[in-house]
Structures are given as C-alpha cells and as structure tokens.
C-alpha cells in the first residue's frame, strides 16, 4: 500500500493496483522535484563566458520540470493517493545523486546536469515500463510525455558538451 492516506475514487483501477501506481508516481515526483531544485541550483550559480546562455537555458529546463511536477502530483491524487511533494519528502525519496556544490564553471555545470537528466530520463523510462505492466495507460501516457521532454532537454545539455575539452562527468 502507498505511503500516505488513500481516498476513494471512481477510477476503475483496482485499489491494490492504484496503491502500486501511487507509489510509482510519488517516486517520480521525488526525482522530479529533486532535479528541479538541482537545475535551479545550476541556474543560480553558473559562472563563465557562457553565463547568460546557460543561465537562461537552465531556467527553461527548470520550467519544464516544474510543469512535470504538477502533472505528476495531480496524477497521484487523481488515483486516490496523497502527493508526497515537500522538499523534505523529495530529499528522502529521490534516487538522483546530489548536485556537486563546487560545480560553477559553465561546462562543469552542464556536465553535472546532463548526468542527472540522464539518470532522470532512465528512471522515467522505468516508470513507463512499470505503469504499462500495471495496465494504467493514462499514467503511462503521462510518463511518455515527460520522457519526450526530458530527452529533448538532455539533448540540449549534451550538445553543449560535444567537442568540449572541459566537459567532465560528475
């Protein structure tokens, strides 16, 4: 059964399946919130000759994540669950590595974010597979939509790192 209280709903998914879906959705909510805050950390602290373009890019990526956060949280509640979306809840549940505090140089920040976006893309695909196996095409479709955006955002980050001698993996 999922963490938090479950509420009755007229959605025609069995309660035990909804419980598994709520857990899955809340896991992605934690990762999404964590990645959002890490992206804002990058946005606020990036330095170097590419500052303005990276500052603006990171803000745009954070905006995409914030849209996903809201969609994911609302799916948890639509399924009859409780969205576990405080910063403390996310910290406790996130599967993503912590953003390196010393990453401030433009390409170091891009590399750190690319690693985390890559991990998030992979966890989103796992969530797609699990929601498909649980037979919830609506949740699956939500994860597919998020996956498309994350892959595009990851492409934007990776493009900065291609042919960059300063790019490091963190």
N, C-alpha and C positions, 0 to 999 in steps of 0.2 A: 504494500500500500504506500501511497506517496506521503512525503513529509507534508505536514500541514493538513488542515481540515478539507474534506471533500464535501461538496454540495450536490444536491440532487439536480439533475438536468434531464431534459427530454431528448438529448442527443442519443441516438440508437447504437451506442457503443457500450458493450458490457462494462460494468463498474470495475472489474479487475483489470481489463484492458485499458480503460481510461486511467486507472492508477499508474500503470506502467508508462502510458503516454505522458502523463503529468510529470512523472519523474524525469523522463527523457527531455521534455520541453524545459523543465526547470534547470536541467544540466546545461542545456544550450543557452538558457537565459544567463546563467552564471558566467559562462565563457564569453558571451556577447557583451555583458556589462564590463567584464574584466578587459576585454580587448578595446572597448570604447574608452575606458579610462586610460589605458596604456597609449592609445592613439592620441588622446588629448595631452598626455604627458609629453609625447613626442612633439606635438604641435606647440606647446608652451616653451619647450626647452631647446629646440633645434637651433644650431648655430652654423655659420659658414657662408660661403659665397652664394650658395643656393637657398639661403634662408627663406626669402619671400615665396618662391615657388613651392618649397617643401611645407612651409607653414600653412599655406593655402590648401595644398593637397591633403595634408593630414587633417585639416578641419573638414574638408569634404568627405574624407573617408570616415571620420567620426560621425558625421551626419548620417551616412548610410547605416552605420552600426546602430545609431540611436533609433532609426526607423525600425530596424530589425528587433531591437529590444522591446519596443512597444508591441509589435506584432506577436512576438513570442510570448510575452507576458499575457497578452489578451487571449492567446490560444490556451494557455494553462487554465485561465478562469473559465473560458468557454467550455472546456472539458469537465468543469465542475471542481477544479482544483484551486489552490492558492498559489499565486505567482510569488516566488521567493526572490524578490528583487532588490533588497537593500544592498548597499556596498559590503557590509559585513557578511551577509549571506553569500554574495558572489565570491568574496575572498575565500570563504571556507569551502566552496564547491568547485571553483574554477580548475580546469585541467591545464591551463596555459602557464608557461614559465613567466616569472616576474620580469618586468622590463628593467634592463640594466640602468642603474642610477647614473652611471658615468657616460652613457651614450648621449652625446650632444652634437658631435660633428655630423654634418649632413648625411653622408653616406653610411656612417655607423648607425645612425638613427633609422635610415631606410632599411638597412640590413636587419636590424633588430625587429622592426615592424614586419618586414617580409617574413621572417621566421615565424612570428606569432600569427600573422594572417594565414600562412601555410598550415600551421597547426590547427587553426580555427576552420579552415576550409576542409581539412581532413575530418575533424570532429563533426562538422555539418554533414558531410557525406555519410558518416557512420549513423548519424541521426536519421538521415534519409532512408538508409537501409533498414534500420530498426522500425521506423514508423510504417514502412512498406510491409514488413513482416507482421506487424501488429494490425494491418489491414485498415489503417486510417489514411486515406488518400488526401484528406484536407490538410492534416499535419504534414504529410509527405510533400504535398504541393508547396506548403509554406517553406519547408526546408530547401526544396529545389529552387524556389525563387531567391532565397537568401544565398544559396550556393552560387547561383549565377552572378550575383552582385559581388560576392566575396572573391570569386575567381577573377572578375574584371578588376577589382581593386588591387588584388595581388599582382596582376599583370602590370598595373601602373607602377607598383613598387619595384617589381623585378626589372622593368625596363630601365629604371634609374641605375640598377646595379650591373647591367650587362656592359661589359667592356670597361668597368670601373676598377682600377687597380686598388682603390682604397676600400672597396666593399669587403666587409668581413661578416662571417656568420657568428651569431651570438646565441 
